[in-house]
């Protein structure tokens, strides 16, 4: 884990806070903001989502050896664009209501 002096000297950048590779800030936010009755379930949903995301990421990463780099990175860009399009399409539903 690099310090600010290491970064300035060209060393490794500091890593965000993680706990066994999981984003601590996300888990803290969910545990703080979730209703008391559903806190454990919400953390379970976060871990399930992380499991699905990391499993999918590993499966797609295994395709690198069977594809040309151009096709692989085009697939990567298409997945990112599809995710952005889904979020944009659902922005009315996902927007907070005041």
C-alpha positions, 0 to 999 in steps of 0.5 A: 500500500503506497503512501503519498510520498510513494506516489510522488516518487512514482511508486504504487498509488494508494488503494481504496479501503477494502475488506477482503477485496470488498469495498468498505465504503459501499458496505458501510453506506448500505449498513448505515442507510438500510432500515434496521429490519432489512440491514442484513438482507441488504448486505446479502444483496450487496455480496450477491451482486459482487459475486455475480459481477466478479464471476461474470468478469472472470468468465469474460476475462477467460475469453481473452485467449480465444479472441483477438485483442480488438474483438475482446476490447470491443466486447468490453466497450459494448458491455460498458455501453449497454450498462450505461444505456440501461442506467440512462433508460431507467433514470426516471425510475431510479431518480430519488423522489423528494 
